[in-house]
Amino acid sequence: METFEKVLLNTDVMAGMDGKVTEASVKMKLPQFDPEVFRGKHVVVKGCAPTWAVMLLEHKLEGIASKLSFVLYDGQEYPIY
């Protein structure tokens, strides 16, 4: 069984100045997001953001992160791949 460095990625990386993840903040921040820092790592996405925004973030990590999971408020980790 392979093990990868596990890192937490908070969805706040897509939040605007007001701390909220909105369509406008995602359009501004997502193109600037560098997924390469997560290459070969197990990325755990956590935070309060709309599902569509989380999916866009996860799409940027596809093929870069070795493993991708999402954590809900209950602390349960759900694998994406």
C-alpha positions as protocol buffer text, in pm:
chain_id: "A"
residue {
  index: 1
  type: MET
  ca { x: 0 y: 0 z: 0 }
}
residue {
  index: 2
  type: GLU
  ca { x: 141 y: 333 z: -105 }
}
residue {
  index: 3
  type: THR
  ca { x: 147 y: 624 z: 134 }
}
residue {
  index: 4
  type: PHE
  ca { x: 142 y: 985 z: 27 }
}
residue {
  index: 5
  type: GLU
  ca { x: 206 y: 1302 z: 219 }
}
residue {
  index: 6
  type: LYS
  ca { x: -136 y: 1417 z: 339 }
}
residue {
  index: 7
  type: VAL
  ca { x: -209 y: 1790 z: 314 }
}
residue {
  index: 8
  type: LEU
  ca { x: -520 y: 1992 z: 397 }
}
residue {
  index: 9
  type: LEU
  ca { x: -656 y: 2235 z: 139 }
}
residue {
  index: 10
  type: ASN
  ca { x: -916 y: 2475 z: 273 }
}
residue {
  index: 11
  type: THR
  ca { x: -1170 y: 2610 z: 26 }
}
residue {
  index: 12
  type: ASP
  ca { x: -1093 y: 2958 z: 164 }
}
residue {
  index: 13
  type: VAL
  ca { x: -834 y: 2981 z: -115 }
}
residue {
  index: 14
  type: MET
  ca { x: -1128 y: 3077 z: -337 }
}
residue {
  index: 15
  type: ALA
  ca { x: -1288 y: 3326 z: -96 }
}
residue {
  index: 16
  type: GLY
  ca { x: -1320 y: 3694 z: -165 }
}
residue {
  index: 17
  type: MET
  ca { x: -1229 y: 3984 z: 64 }
}
residue {
  index: 18
  type: ASP
  ca { x: -1548 y: 3922 z: 263 }
}
residue {
  index: 19
  type: GLY
  ca { x: -1445 y: 3562 z: 333 }
}
residue {
  index: 20
  type: LYS
  ca { x: -1723 y: 3415 z: 120 }
}
residue {
  index: 21
  type: VAL
  ca { x: -1680 y: 3186 z: -180 }
}
residue {
  index: 22
  type: THR
  ca { x: -1888 y: 3340 z: -458 }
}
residue {
  index: 23
  type: GLU
  ca { x: -1896 y: 3309 z: -834 }
}
residue {
  index: 24
  type: ALA
  ca { x: -1700 y: 3634 z: -864 }
}
residue {
  index: 25
  type: SER
  ca { x: -1432 y: 3525 z: -614 }
}
residue {
  index: 26
  type: VAL
  ca { x: -1391 y: 3185 z: -782 }
}
residue {
  index: 27
  type: LYS
  ca { x: -1355 y: 3348 z: -1126 }
}
residue {
  index: 28
  type: MET
  ca { x: -1083 y: 3571 z: -984 }
}
residue {
  index: 29
  type: LYS
  ca { x: -894 y: 3325 z: -761 }
}
residue {
  index: 30
  type: LEU
  ca { x: -918 y: 2988 z: -935 }
}
residue {
  index: 31
  type: PRO
  ca { x: -702 y: 3085 z: -1236 }
}
residue {
  index: 32
  type: GLN
  ca { x: -430 y: 3197 z: -992 }
}
residue {
  index: 33
  type: PHE
  ca { x: -444 y: 2871 z: -794 }
}
residue {
  index: 34
  type: ASP
  ca { x: -125 y: 2668 z: -853 }
}
residue {
  index: 35
  type: PRO
  ca { x: -207 y: 2298 z: -816 }
}
residue {
  index: 36
  type: GLU
  ca { x: 158 y: 2196 z: -872 }
}
residue {
  index: 37
  type: VAL
  ca { x: 239 y: 2243 z: -503 }
}
residue {
  index: 38
  type: PHE
  ca { x: 12 y: 1942 z: -442 }
}
residue {
  index: 39
  type: ARG
  ca { x: 179 y: 1711 z: -696 }
}
residue {
  index: 40
  type: GLY
  ca { x: 206 y: 1355 z: -568 }
}
residue {
  index: 41
  type: LYS
  ca { x: 31 y: 1431 z: -238 }
}
residue {
  index: 42
  type: HIS
  ca { x: -291 y: 1315 z: -75 }
}
residue {
  index: 43
  type: VAL
  ca { x: -500 y: 1632 z: -76 }
}
residue {
  index: 44
  type: VAL
  ca { x: -789 y: 1663 z: 167 }
}
residue {
  index: 45
  type: VAL
  ca { x: -1028 y: 1942 z: 67 }
}
residue {
  index: 46
  type: LYS
  ca { x: -1215 y: 2099 z: 356 }
}
residue {
  index: 47
  type: GLY
  ca { x: -1431 y: 2404 z: 398 }
}
residue {
  index: 48
  type: CYS
  ca { x: -1760 y: 2574 z: 351 }
}
residue {
  index: 49
  type: ALA
  ca { x: -1804 y: 2645 z: -18 }
}
residue {
  index: 50
  type: PRO
  ca { x: -2071 y: 2574 z: -276 }
}
residue {
  index: 51
  type: THR
  ca { x: -2046 y: 2224 z: -424 }
}
residue {
  index: 52
  type: TRP
  ca { x: -1980 y: 2360 z: -773 }
}
residue {
  index: 53
  type: ALA
  ca { x: -1682 y: 2562 z: -644 }
}
residue {
  index: 54
  type: VAL
  ca { x: -1534 y: 2260 z: -467 }
}
residue {
  index: 55
  type: MET
  ca { x: -1573 y: 2055 z: -785 }
}
residue {
  index: 56
  type: LEU
  ca { x: -1385 y: 2320 z: -987 }
}
residue {
  index: 57
  type: LEU
  ca { x: -1103 y: 2317 z: -733 }
}
residue {
  index: 58
  type: GLU
  ca { x: -1089 y: 1939 z: -736 }
}
residue {
  index: 59
  type: HIS
  ca { x: -1084 y: 1939 z: -1116 }
}
residue {
  index: 60
  type: LYS
  ca { x: -767 y: 2153 z: -1109 }
}
residue {
  index: 61
  type: LEU
  ca { x: -605 y: 1888 z: -887 }
}
residue {
  index: 62
  type: GLU
  ca { x: -706 y: 1595 z: -1108 }
}
residue {
  index: 63
  type: GLY
  ca { x: -399 y: 1418 z: -1243 }
}
residue {
  index: 64
  type: ILE
  ca { x: -172 y: 1613 z: -1008 }
}
residue {
  index: 65
  type: ALA
  ca { x: -270 y: 1494 z: -661 }
}
residue {
  index: 66
  type: SER
  ca { x: -203 y: 1125 z: -601 }
}
residue {
  index: 67
  type: LYS
  ca { x: -513 y: 1097 z: -387 }
}
residue {
  index: 68
  type: LEU
  ca { x: -801 y: 1336 z: -331 }
}
residue {
  index: 69
  type: SER
  ca { x: -1056 y: 1337 z: -48 }
}
residue {
  index: 70
  type: PHE
  ca { x: -1319 y: 1568 z: 93 }
}
residue {
  index: 71
  type: VAL
  ca { x: -1391 y: 1619 z: 463 }
}
residue {
  index: 72
  type: LEU
  ca { x: -1732 y: 1717 z: 593 }
}
residue {
  index: 73
  type: TYR
  ca { x: -1801 y: 1882 z: 926 }
}
residue {
  index: 74
  type: ASP
  ca { x: -1850 y: 1543 z: 1089 }
}
residue {
  index: 75
  type: GLY
  ca { x: -1478 y: 1481 z: 1033 }
}
residue {
  index: 76
  type: GLN
  ca { x: -1549 y: 1188 z: 801 }
}
residue {
  index: 77
  type: GLU
  ca { x: -1314 y: 1172 z: 504 }
}
residue {
  index: 78
  type: TYR
  ca { x: -1473 y: 1077 z: 173 }
}
residue {
  index: 79
  type: PRO
  ca { x: -1241 y: 964 z: -107 }
}
residue {
  index: 80
  type: ILE
  ca { x: -1288 y: 1119 z: -449 }
}
residue {
  index: 81
  type: TYR
  ca { x: -1008 y: 917 z: -609 }
}
